[in-house]
């Protein structure tokens, strides 16, 4: 979660295309709770974009949770592939050493 949340901070700092997005910071509390803070300006609350801003803030937790689960799934897939490749190498080495 730390890497994903830090990416939000870094993108806001370095990408001009998201310069209108609310400011974002996060910190890890002593009890391992993550606290996210958004800086909302008047431009985020005007009549045109107010609903979208509210929707984005309310669904942020779900958004982060979804991407964490996707990342976890991707990492597990890569680990399974590495294990399968290692097993293939070990099986080849086993047959060469026994002379079969």
C-alpha positions as CSV (number, residue, x, y, z in Angstrom):
1,X,0.0,0.0,0.0
2,X,2.9,2.3,0.7
3,X,4.2,2.2,-2.8
4,X,0.8,2.8,-4.4
5,X,0.1,5.7,-2.1
6,X,3.5,7.2,-2.6
7,X,2.9,7.0,-6.4
8,X,-0.1,9.3,-6.0
9,X,2.1,11.9,-4.3
10,X,4.9,11.6,-6.8
11,X,2.6,11.8,-9.9
12,X,0.9,14.9,-8.5
13,X,4.4,16.5,-8.1
14,X,5.8,15.6,-11.5
15,X,2.9,15.4,-13.9
16,X,1.4,18.6,-15.2
17,X,-1.6,16.8,-16.6
18,X,-2.9,16.2,-13.1
19,X,-2.1,19.6,-11.7
20,X,-5.8,20.3,-11.2
21,X,-6.3,17.3,-9.0
22,X,-6.6,17.8,-5.2
23,X,-3.4,17.7,-3.2
24,X,-2.7,14.4,-1.6
25,X,-0.6,13.2,1.4
26,X,-0.7,10.1,3.5
27,X,0.9,8.9,6.7
28,X,1.2,5.6,8.6
29,X,-0.1,5.9,12.2
30,X,1.4,4.1,15.1
31,X,-1.3,1.4,15.0
32,X,-0.5,0.7,11.3
33,X,-3.5,2.7,10.1
34,X,-3.0,4.7,6.9
35,X,-4.4,8.2,7.0
36,X,-5.0,9.9,3.6
37,X,-5.4,13.7,3.4
38,X,-6.8,15.6,0.4
39,X,-6.5,19.3,-0.1
40,X,-9.7,20.6,-1.7
41,X,-9.8,24.0,-3.3
42,X,-12.8,26.1,-4.4
43,X,-12.2,24.8,-8.0
44,X,-13.1,21.3,-6.7
45,X,-16.3,22.4,-5.2
46,X,-17.9,24.6,-7.9
47,X,-21.2,23.5,-9.3
48,X,-19.7,21.8,-12.4
49,X,-17.3,19.4,-10.7
50,X,-18.7,19.1,-7.2
51,X,-20.5,15.8,-7.8
52,X,-17.4,14.3,-9.4
53,X,-15.2,15.4,-6.6
54,X,-17.5,13.9,-4.0
55,X,-17.7,10.6,-5.9
56,X,-14.0,10.4,-6.3
57,X,-13.4,11.0,-2.6
58,X,-16.1,8.5,-1.5
59,X,-14.8,5.7,-3.8
60,X,-11.1,6.3,-3.1
61,X,-10.8,3.5,-0.6
62,X,-12.4,1.0,-3.0
63,X,-10.1,2.2,-5.8
64,X,-7.0,1.7,-3.7
65,X,-8.2,-1.7,-2.4
66,X,-8.9,-2.9,-6.0
67,X,-5.5,-1.9,-7.2
68,X,-3.8,-3.5,-4.2
69,X,-5.6,-6.8,-4.9
70,X,-4.7,-6.6,-8.6
71,X,-1.0,-6.0,-7.6
72,X,-1.1,-8.9,-5.2
73,X,-2.6,-11.2,-7.9
74,X,0.1,-10.1,-10.4
75,X,2.9,-10.7,-7.9
76,X,1.5,-14.2,-7.1
77,X,1.3,-15.0,-10.8
78,X,4.9,-14.0,-11.3
79,X,6.0,-16.0,-8.2
80,X,4.2,-19.1,-9.5
81,X,5.9,-18.7,-12.9
82,X,9.3,-18.5,-11.2
83,X,8.6,-21.6,-9.1
84,X,7.5,-23.5,-12.2
85,X,10.6,-22.5,-14.1
86,X,12.8,-23.4,-11.2
87,X,11.2,-26.8,-10.9
88,X,11.8,-27.4,-14.6
89,X,15.5,-26.6,-14.2
90,X,15.7,-28.9,-11.1
91,X,13.9,-31.7,-12.9
92,X,16.3,-31.4,-15.9
93,X,19.3,-31.5,-13.5
94,X,17.9,-34.5,-11.7
95,X,17.6,-36.6,-14.9
96,X,21.1,-35.6,-16.1
97,X,22.8,-36.6,-12.8
98,X,21.0,-40.0,-12.6
99,X,21.9,-40.9,-16.2
100,X,18.3,-41.6,-17.3
